[in-house]
């Protein structure tokens, strides 16, 4: 009886999953596997390998990869520093790092556009300092910057969580057994925090792969990611079948990459698995 | 087990009702008593006070629905959840609705204020409604170049500045397939509605050559970039140009001499509109000088209402973004819907351009 009552609690979740995950995916799959007449076809799925789409896919993969890498490089040392710091300071630093997430992400990207535009604040400061202005807006670098800016907290939180949850005893034991600081880091902390890094990679890489808004605003519409092509197919071209086919192929790529990065995730310390 | 099945059924039926019932809300069926009109318009495209005033004057209540793009408007209309009486949408979508038999003839003879709409706008409107029987022009405008006087060498009058490399890295194109192709086709001396593959490919080649010089392809931000001084010029809609002028008086708007796209938003009466008398009363009301003036001062797009143009603030009247000279629009064309083959060609070429 009691068990059944608990089961009732799952009803909202079941409704959610059916209504907002399963049915939409089903619709997309149906569209992806048919042409506009409704006949079965694989052309929409295979379309991702056409030169035009392949180019956008490679660009998406590259930018997502670089952004993820930068996020790790930025987040990992911060997590290590936070582990070493006293409790009170830790919360404040963490709070400051997470604070931007409270702001709407489009606003943040628009603000970034203002900052790095040719006549923007950063170039003004550079000019005042007698340096040559940098030309970063409307290039792939600007998109990477925007993605790192937006997604860094998603890397930081799981990494920090896994590093903080390494028991002090383990490190003490390693030291007792003669490890120096370097070996504590490479043999103890890094291996034990890989689960968090895996989660972080998934949470940064996946949205970066499918991004199109940042590419539109910071890339000035000059850099075509796969997300932009899919958006175009759904809005301007009204070819929903091709758009769905490309979405399904992109999903496959995302799954493959997350699988490669996330396989050590089974005994996760963060509760976030894929 | 039984409970599980019950909960599954509950979930499924709830989802079914969500999927089917989204349109069936309060604003549903029109009142047949002649006291209600359902009006469908773009958002922020009419002074809301004018709706209240209409109800006060005539006792006819207005149910007002909004959409942001022609495609959204069309999808909402077609889904059939609401019986719309009057729809305001853009030229090619008006044509589509007329072609699909979704509209009915408007009896313009019964409307006293329709004579305020200038003859040239009825002529422009013929591109989508050849006999001027189904649609009533509401607002219109052009596409041109908005430029900063202080950043260019002399006044600009041609699309050439976007292609000759003089302002490389300083101009912004529209991130919109038809608009960007339109400019190039007009520059090459072709019609913007051409279906000739060679002409379209020639335009695409030129765009490809132009791309390294383009600072960015933007839509809503194009105007802001010129206002902020990040670009010397941008391709914009005339309404945007007027707003840009308010922020920065150094900005000028020009419709290049090669011609451009003139767009027109019009009202149509749907085939399901049963109370045509009330609907016509509303359209007539919109053409009345005081109402048209209020709507103009709410939106500041070009108005086809000559009574409004006559009484307009002289400073605004002198702005080519609001009241273009007849010569400047003589080379302009209305954009019509392309056939599927041409649309497909456009899509591919546009993707190639953006991927370059």
Interface residues (C-beta under 8 A of the other chain):
Chain A: X4 X7 X8 X11 X14 X15 X18 X19 X23 X52 X55 X56 X113 X114 X117 X118 X119 X120 X137 X138 X216 X217 X220 X221 X222 X224 X228 X229 X232 X235 X236 X237 X238 X239
Chain B: X3 X4 X7 X8 X10 X11 X12 X14 X15 X18 X19 X71 X175 X176 X177 X211 X214 X215 X216 X217 X218 X221 X225 X228 X229 X230 X343 X347 X348 X350 X351 X352 X354 X355
